[in-house]
Amino acid sequence: MTKISDLSYEILLKEIRCEINAQHRIEAAKFLLDNSDNSERMAFLINCLLFDPQPEVRTKVKALLFEFYGNELEAILKVEGMDGTPIENPWM
């Protein structure tokens, strides 16, 4: 079984939208936040929070992002979620 840490950045962006396993999405989000310096990663993480179909995933990703952004997160979510369209459509 492949570990999240062994995946390329492009594969992680696919894993954050894995339709089969919500845990894959959570693990990919955590790894992207902690171990990537690609500026695009935040857009994908915020889209995961806004558009993931499972509340469990949204809750965990929101907690991760809150640790990173703190009280600024709500303002960021308002701006990013304003148009209601995911960065990639369909999101999943």
N, C-alpha and C positions, 0 to 999 in steps of 0.2 A: 504494500500500500504506500503510495506517495505521500510524503509529508508536505504540509503547506509551505514550510520554509524552503523546500526544494523547487517550488514552482516559479516560473518566470513571471514578470510583472504582467504581461499580457494574459497569461493563464489565470492569474489572481483576479484580474478584472472580469474574467468569465466565471470564476468560482463565486464571486460576490453576487452573481445572478443565477447560481445553480438551482435549477427547478426541482431537483430530486431531493436534496438534503439541506435543510435549514441550518444545520450545524456547520456545513461547509461554508455557507454564507457568513456566519458569525466568525468562524476562524479566519476566513480570508479578510474580513473587515479588520479584525484585530491585527493581523499580520501587516496589512497595508498601512494601518495607522502607526504601528510601532517600528516598522522596518523599511519603509520606503520614503524617499525624499522627492519623489515625482510629484510635482504640483497638481497634476490632474487627479491624483488619488482622492483628494478631498471632495471633488465634485462627485465621484463615484460613491464615496462613503455617505455623503449627504443624500444622494439619490437612493441609496439603499435604505436609509432611514425614512425617506418620504414615500417610496414606492414599493417596498417589499410587502408581499401579501400577508405575511405572518406577523402578528403582534409581538411574538417572542423575539424575532429578529430585530424589529424596529426598536424595541425596548433596550436590547443589549447594545445595539449600535449607537443609540442615543446616549447611553451611559458612557460608552467609549469616547464619543465626540465631546460630551460634557467635560470629561476629564481633561481633554485637550484644549477646548475653547472656553470652558467655564461659562459665565453668564452671557458671553457674546453669542452663544449658540442660538438662542431664540431669534435674535436679529438676523443671523446668517440664514436660518431656516426660512424666515419670512421672505428674504430676497431670493434665495435659491428656489423656493417652492412657489413663487409668485405666479408663474405661467402655468403650473400644473403639468408640465411636460418633462418626462425623464430625459437624461442626457443621451440615452439610447432607447429607441422606441421600436419594439416593445421592450420594457425593462427586463422582464423575465423571458 
